Amino acid sequence: MNGKRILSFLLTAFLLTGVARAGENVTVTAGGRTVPAFVEDGVTYVQLTSLMDALGGWETQWDHQARLATAETDLFTLGVPIQRGYVLADGYTCWTGQAALLREGCTYVPLRSVSNLLGAEVDFVDWNTPVAVRELSGTPYTEEDFYWLSRIISAESKGEALMGQVAVGNVILNRVTSDQFPDTVKGVVFDQKNGVQFEPVSNGAVYDEPTEQSVLAARLALAGVDAVGESLYFFNPALSKGLWVRQNRTYCTTIGCHMFYL
């Protein structure tokens, strides 16, 4: 994309259509290594430690008393409690509807749920082809990107649910990778080519310390968690009529207080 930065991490899993028997093992590869996996009640589970080791850059631990597995990087901690329908993203509860399982002393996590949280794509093809998990290289976002992304998310969507804040971050990052806008987060936030783009830049709220949840939302957005596809615009209908956006862009979805447009 004309040298613009892309995500440094992408997980892609190819599964197969067809029917797999409960408890049946399936083949999953990550970074050229085979990761233990099986199917239970139609859900594909992968061994957490092996998956993170194969992807690289993650440290995993097990808390026997809390029955909690954790996977950590320098910027992000994923907590996986056993037999619960949620995971913990830097301490915040993210409901997945699918529980992690213990099998032969190892933690197995639902592939789709973890993939979605990490910004991955899971494409089901059929049960006869091995599941391939690939890590794609790319230039990571910088600390400056993280600094401004967390602040614009906080200023624009403070008090909204986590995914509503992630969605705001998605729009900023989509602009970074679009030829229509500057190619850095800071450049997008302070873009004035067609006038000030974001009210917090005008009123100074963008300089305020971000909330903890906004910091997490920025991390998730930078990790690739996607709530609004290729949306490039959003507005809060309680604060703005958004006439130009409504008339010139294609509606995508509404999350929390914001409407998002492609």
Legacy VTK file of the C-alpha trace (Angstrom):
# vtk DataFile Version 3.0
C-alpha trace
ASCII
DATASET POLYDATA
POINTS 262 float
0.000 0.000 0.000
2.507 2.579 -1.211
4.852 1.848 1.647
2.253 2.454 4.321
2.640 0.299 7.393
0.653 -2.850 7.880
-0.018 -5.010 10.903
2.970 -6.898 12.193
0.796 -9.861 13.135
-1.849 -11.732 11.214
-3.154 -15.178 11.993
-4.871 -17.015 9.160
-6.476 -20.398 9.671
-7.855 -22.552 6.889
-10.324 -25.167 8.076
-12.449 -27.577 6.076
-16.156 -27.971 5.622
-17.577 -31.351 6.375
-18.176 -33.086 9.658
-15.565 -33.958 12.245
-16.290 -36.323 15.116
-16.187 -34.980 18.665
-12.691 -35.218 20.092
-11.150 -35.927 16.689
-7.660 -34.502 16.211
-7.063 -32.063 13.368
-3.776 -30.880 11.909
-2.797 -27.292 12.660
0.517 -25.757 11.619
1.962 -22.447 12.793
5.302 -21.050 11.705
6.020 -24.369 10.032
5.394 -26.281 13.252
2.504 -28.579 14.095
0.284 -27.360 16.921
-1.843 -29.904 18.851
-5.530 -29.423 18.097
-8.837 -31.264 18.222
-12.528 -30.747 17.503
-15.156 -30.814 20.251
-18.851 -30.085 19.604
-17.986 -28.509 16.284
-15.377 -26.165 17.789
-11.699 -26.398 16.858
-9.415 -26.112 19.893
-5.667 -25.462 19.754
-3.077 -25.859 22.499
-2.381 -22.342 23.752
1.290 -22.708 24.682
2.251 -24.441 21.451
0.393 -21.887 19.341
1.998 -18.899 21.044
5.451 -20.500 20.969
5.081 -21.135 17.248
3.984 -17.573 16.555
6.862 -16.199 18.599
7.135 -13.287 21.021
4.683 -14.680 23.582
5.345 -16.021 27.081
2.772 -18.350 28.624
2.134 -19.247 32.256
-0.330 -21.379 34.193
-1.916 -20.435 37.529
-3.105 -23.735 39.002
-5.069 -22.179 41.863
-6.955 -19.736 39.622
-7.147 -22.274 36.769
-5.970 -19.502 34.471
-3.556 -19.611 31.537
-1.906 -16.367 30.435
-0.047 -15.378 27.288
1.946 -12.155 27.368
3.870 -9.822 25.105
5.499 -6.546 26.135
2.270 -4.657 25.380
-0.540 -7.137 25.870
-1.700 -9.859 28.264
-4.265 -12.473 27.307
-5.856 -14.357 30.195
-7.682 -17.608 29.501
-9.742 -19.060 32.378
-10.781 -22.695 32.091
-14.451 -23.537 31.494
-15.533 -19.909 31.200
-17.105 -18.263 28.174
-14.750 -15.313 28.182
-11.103 -14.286 28.016
-9.305 -11.420 29.745
-7.614 -8.791 27.592
-5.314 -6.827 29.898
-7.762 -7.613 32.694
-10.880 -6.594 30.774
-13.511 -9.276 30.223
-14.193 -10.084 26.565
-17.085 -12.516 26.165
-16.510 -15.180 23.517
-19.272 -17.679 24.241
-16.728 -20.504 23.981
-14.776 -21.861 26.939
-11.170 -22.975 27.096
-10.607 -26.602 28.073
-7.995 -28.623 29.937
-6.842 -31.763 28.184
-3.996 -33.936 29.458
-2.771 -31.047 31.603
-2.666 -28.538 28.728
-4.860 -25.511 28.009
-6.752 -25.623 24.719
-8.459 -22.499 23.406
-11.180 -22.094 20.745
-9.317 -21.181 17.569
-11.981 -18.826 16.232
-12.401 -16.885 19.485
-8.689 -16.350 19.997
-8.216 -15.517 16.328
-10.944 -12.876 16.460
-9.418 -11.298 19.553
-5.993 -11.136 17.911
-7.359 -9.779 14.660
-7.077 -13.011 12.726
-9.109 -14.473 9.904
-10.561 -17.956 10.133
-11.831 -19.430 6.869
-13.563 -22.806 7.030
-12.947 -24.854 3.890
-13.351 -28.568 4.720
-12.169 -31.064 7.286
-9.767 -32.888 4.988
-7.184 -30.128 4.599
-4.712 -29.248 7.379
-5.340 -26.022 9.241
-2.564 -23.583 8.379
-1.664 -20.820 10.804
0.631 -18.224 9.284
2.444 -15.245 10.760
2.927 -12.550 8.152
5.792 -10.102 8.452
5.306 -6.363 8.303
6.521 -3.148 9.841
5.045 -2.688 13.317
3.339 0.460 14.438
5.482 2.759 16.573
5.159 3.944 20.159
4.103 7.332 18.767
1.293 5.631 16.864
0.147 3.938 20.069
0.434 7.217 22.006
-1.864 9.166 19.686
-4.227 6.302 18.920
-5.003 5.713 22.602
-5.624 9.430 23.091
-7.937 9.961 20.130
-9.878 6.817 21.069
-10.281 8.083 24.634
-11.245 11.603 23.574
-13.760 10.420 20.947
-15.346 7.486 22.756
-14.627 7.666 26.485
-17.264 5.729 28.395
-18.291 3.496 25.492
-17.976 -0.280 25.508
-14.619 -1.762 24.554
-15.556 -2.745 20.999
-17.011 0.710 20.367
-13.633 2.143 21.253
-11.815 -0.431 19.136
-14.050 0.611 16.231
-12.899 4.234 16.536
-9.313 2.998 16.488
-10.091 0.913 13.394
-11.153 4.032 11.497
-7.921 5.839 12.385
-5.814 2.874 11.252
-7.888 2.433 8.094
-7.064 6.018 7.217
-3.376 5.363 7.802
-3.471 2.627 5.146
-5.622 4.675 2.736
-4.112 6.829 0.001
-6.680 9.516 0.864
-5.103 10.348 4.231
-1.702 10.804 5.916
0.304 7.625 6.544
0.844 7.933 10.303
-1.582 7.891 13.204
-0.485 11.349 14.319
-0.831 12.620 10.768
-4.389 11.269 10.555
-5.399 12.656 13.947
-4.134 16.164 13.143
-5.031 16.138 9.443
-6.463 19.504 8.361
-6.429 19.090 4.590
-10.212 19.469 4.530
-10.533 21.131 7.896
-10.053 19.669 11.366
-11.167 16.039 11.204
-11.775 15.330 14.894
-13.414 17.584 17.478
-10.973 16.580 20.270
-8.197 18.195 18.232
-10.129 21.480 18.242
-11.050 21.446 21.924
-7.762 19.987 23.148
-9.233 16.792 24.609
-6.866 14.736 22.459
-4.024 15.804 24.767
-5.690 14.357 27.873
-4.393 11.167 29.467
-6.297 8.206 27.968
-8.426 5.895 30.068
-7.201 2.369 30.780
-9.904 0.926 28.541
-8.896 3.246 25.707
-5.310 2.072 26.067
-6.525 -1.511 25.743
-8.690 -0.594 22.743
-5.659 0.932 21.047
-3.638 -2.221 21.665
-6.401 -4.414 20.286
-6.856 -2.223 17.217
-3.115 -2.248 16.559
-3.125 -6.029 17.001
-5.713 -6.247 14.239
-9.024 -6.648 16.053
-11.567 -5.374 13.528
-15.056 -4.121 14.369
-15.958 -2.001 11.335
-14.226 -3.446 8.293
-12.871 -0.795 5.927
-14.768 2.130 7.454
-13.059 5.496 7.063
-15.610 7.769 8.737
-17.681 7.911 11.897
-19.808 10.447 13.719
-22.003 10.648 16.790
-25.551 11.484 15.637
-26.300 12.979 19.056
-23.625 15.617 18.418
-23.555 15.956 14.639
-25.933 15.481 11.725
-23.102 14.078 9.628
-24.732 15.351 6.459
-21.688 15.048 4.191
-20.922 11.532 5.400
-24.545 10.409 5.032
-24.765 11.812 1.506
-21.380 10.716 0.189
-20.337 7.537 1.986
-21.789 4.032 2.389
-23.215 3.108 5.780
-21.461 0.198 7.505
-22.746 -0.213 11.053
-23.573 1.482 14.356
-21.627 0.644 17.509
-22.341 2.456 20.729
-22.780 6.169 20.102
-21.154 6.203 16.667
-22.300 5.454 13.132
-19.578 4.121 10.820
-19.298 4.630 7.062
-17.031 3.184 4.369
LINES 1 263
262 0 1 2 3 4 5 6 7 8 9 10 11 12 13 14 15 16 17 18 19 20 21 22 23 24 25 26 27 28 29 30 31 32 33 34 35 36 37 38 39 40 41 42 43 44 45 46 47 48 49 50 51 52 53 54 55 56 57 58 59 60 61 62 63 64 65 66 67 68 69 70 71 72 73 74 75 76 77 78 79 80 81 82 83 84 85 86 87 88 89 90 91 92 93 94 95 96 97 98 99 100 101 102 103 104 105 106 107 108 109 110 111 112 113 114 115 116 117 118 119 120 121 122 123 124 125 126 127 128 129 130 131 132 133 134 135 136 137 138 139 140 141 142 143 144 145 146 147 148 149 150 151 152 153 154 155 156 157 158 159 160 161 162 163 164 165 166 167 168 169 170 171 172 173 174 175 176 177 178 179 180 181 182 183 184 185 186 187 188 189 190 191 192 193 194 195 196 197 198 199 200 201 202 203 204 205 206 207 208 209 210 211 212 213 214 215 216 217 218 219 220 221 222 223 224 225 226 227 228 229 230 231 232 233 234 235 236 237 238 239 240 241 242 243 244 245 246 247 248 249 250 251 252 253 254 255 256 257 258 259 260 261
